[in-house]
Amino acid sequence: MSITPESVQKLLNSEDYGDRIRGINQLRQLDSEVAFEMIKPLVNDNNARIRYAAVSQLDTLGKHDLETSLELLRDRLYNDPEIDVKAAAADAIGGLKLTIAYEDLDRSYHQTPDWLLQFSIIAALGELGDPRGFDLLKEALESGNNLLVTAAISSLGELGDSRAVALLTPFATDEDWQVRHRLAQALGRLGGDQARATLQQLATDSVELVAREATNNLAQ
């Protein structure tokens, strides 16, 4: 059976949750302009799981209309009652590189006590690519929350600001091997003499995955 706007809309209108999720997933197979118009109402659906699924798809479907996507995502970031929907909105803002929303991410990070939203914001800053994110990522490095630290290391690598190298090198001796592994990845992206020296240290790491990542980056 072929997938058409009519067949997908029928699923989206169903009272069955599974049908509606299947319809949201099938939107990817439609013309992006048509799919975007169909997904917009779902961003404000009464069902939190439907809202989450819809918001999560905006990082691709939203490319069709960045202005409207920005409006929808800002609204969910500030107003959705579910924290994971807010987190999905932060992810989509990063995926769409909506740098105009940087201050919204910064404000939300500082206003929420919830680690999941903070984590999503820090992870999104790397994709967002806004240089203003450097200071917020530095703050996350000093948070003491291992998940935020790991996300901040990755995002600093993506951001590409050479100032990050000096902030990151102390993590070469972190007790968590996953932090050291993310560090090796980030330093490989950032480059430079100081990054190379730390990669040489990580190339002798007791955890093979860390040592291999560092060695591969040294070979580039």
C-alpha positions in Angstrom: 0.0 0.0 0.0 1.4 3.3 -1.1 1.9 6.1 1.4 0.0 9.3 0.5 -0.9 12.5 2.4 -4.4 11.1 2.7 -3.3 7.8 4.1 -1.0 9.5 6.6 -3.6 12.0 7.7 -6.0 9.1 8.4 -3.4 7.6 10.7 -2.8 11.0 12.4 -6.6 11.4 13.0 -6.9 7.9 14.5 -7.9 7.5 18.2 -5.3 4.7 18.4 -1.9 6.0 19.8 0.1 3.4 17.7 -1.6 4.5 14.5 -0.8 8.2 15.2 2.9 7.4 15.9 3.1 5.4 12.7 1.6 8.4 10.8 4.2 10.7 12.3 7.0 8.4 11.2 5.5 8.1 7.7 5.6 11.9 7.3 9.3 11.4 6.4 8.2 9.8 3.2 6.1 12.6 2.0 7.0 15.9 0.3 8.6 18.1 3.0 6.3 21.0 2.4 3.2 18.8 2.8 4.7 16.9 5.8 5.5 20.2 7.5 2.0 21.5 7.2 0.7 18.2 8.6 3.0 18.0 11.6 2.5 21.6 12.8 -0.8 20.9 14.7 0.8 17.9 16.4 3.4 20.0 18.1 0.5 21.2 20.4 -1.3 17.9 20.6 -3.0 17.0 23.9 -0.9 13.8 24.1 2.6 14.4 25.4 4.0 11.5 23.5 2.6 12.8 20.2 4.0 16.2 20.9 7.4 14.7 21.6 7.4 12.7 18.4 6.3 15.7 16.4 8.8 18.1 17.9 11.6 15.6 17.4 10.8 15.5 13.7 11.1 19.3 13.3 14.9 19.1 13.1 14.4 17.8 9.6 10.9 18.8 8.5 11.4 22.2 10.0 14.0 23.2 7.3 11.1 23.9 5.0 10.0 26.9 7.0 12.6 28.1 9.6 10.6 31.1 10.8 7.5 29.0 11.7 9.7 26.3 13.1 11.4 28.8 15.4 8.1 30.0 16.6 6.9 26.5 17.3 10.1 25.4 19.1 10.3 28.5 21.2 6.8 27.9 22.4 7.5 24.3 23.4 10.8 25.2 25.0 9.1 27.7 27.3 5.6 26.4 27.7 5.4 22.6 27.3 4.5 20.9 30.7 6.7 17.9 29.8 10.4 18.2 30.3 11.3 15.8 27.6 9.3 17.8 25.0 11.2 20.9 26.1 14.4 18.9 25.6 13.3 17.8 22.2 12.7 21.4 21.3 16.2 22.3 22.4 17.6 19.4 20.2 15.6 20.6 17.2 16.8 24.2 17.6 20.4 22.9 17.5 19.7 20.6 14.6 18.2 23.5 12.5 21.0 25.8 13.5 18.6 28.5 14.7 21.3 30.7 16.2 18.7 33.4 16.7 17.4 31.2 19.5 20.7 31.1 21.3 19.5 33.4 24.1 16.4 31.2 24.6 18.6 28.2 25.1 20.9 30.1 27.5 17.9 31.4 29.5 16.2 28.0 29.7 19.5 26.4 30.9 19.7 28.8 33.8 16.0 28.7 34.7 15.5 25.0 34.8 16.6 22.7 37.7 16.1 19.7 35.4 19.3 17.9 34.2 17.6 16.4 31.1 16.8 19.8 29.7 20.2 21.2 30.6 21.8 18.2 29.0 19.9 18.6 25.8 20.7 22.3 25.6 24.5 21.7 26.2 24.4 18.9 23.5 22.6 21.2 21.1 25.1 24.0 21.3 27.7 22.0 19.4 25.3 21.6 16.4 24.1 25.2 16.8 27.6 26.4 16.1 27.1 29.8 17.8 30.3 31.2 19.3 28.3 32.7 22.1 27.9 29.1 23.4 31.5 28.9 24.5 30.9 30.5 27.9 27.8 28.4 28.7 29.8 25.3 27.7 32.6 26.4 30.0 30.0 26.7 32.8 28.7 23.2 32.1 32.3 21.8 32.4 32.4 23.2 35.9 28.9 21.9 36.9 30.1 18.7 38.6 27.4 16.7 36.7 29.2 14.0 34.7 26.5 13.9 32.0 26.7 17.7 31.5 30.5 17.6 31.5 30.5 14.8 28.8 28.1 16.7 26.6 30.0 20.0 27.0 33.3 18.3 26.0 31.7 17.0 22.8 30.0 20.4 22.0 33.3 22.3 22.6 34.9 20.0 20.0 32.1 20.7 17.5 32.2 24.4 18.2 35.9 24.5 17.2 37.0 27.4 19.4 40.8 26.8 20.2 40.3 28.3 23.6 38.6 25.1 24.6 41.8 23.1 24.5 43.2 24.6 27.7 39.8 24.0 29.5 39.7 20.3 28.3 43.2 19.0 28.9 42.6 18.5 32.7 40.0 15.9 31.9 42.7 13.6 30.5 43.0 12.1 34.0 39.2 11.9 34.7 38.3 8.7 36.4 35.4 8.1 33.9 36.7 6.6 30.7 33.7 7.9 28.8 34.8 11.4 29.6 38.3 10.6 28.4 36.9 9.1 25.2 34.8 12.2 24.4 37.9 14.2 25.2 39.9 12.4 22.6 37.2 13.0 20.0 37.0 16.6 20.9 40.7 17.2 20.8 40.9 15.5 17.4 38.5 18.1 16.1 40.2 21.1 17.8 43.8 20.3 16.8 46.9 22.3 17.7 50.1 21.5 19.7 48.5 21.4 23.1 45.7 19.1 21.9 48.2 16.8 20.3 50.2 16.6 23.5 47.1 15.5 25.4 46.2 13.0 22.7 49.6 11.5 23.0 48.9 11.0 26.7 45.5 9.5 26.0 47.0 7.2 23.4 48.5 5.2 26.3 45.1 5.1 28.2 44.3 1.8 30.0 41.0 1.7 28.2 41.5 0.4 24.6 38.6 2.5 23.1 40.1 5.7 24.5 43.6 4.8 23.4 42.4 3.9 19.9 40.5 7.1 19.4 43.5 9.2 20.5 45.9 7.2 18.3 43.6 7.6 15.3 43.4 11.3 15.8 47.1 11.6 16.1 47.5 9.9 12.7 45.4 12.4 10.9 
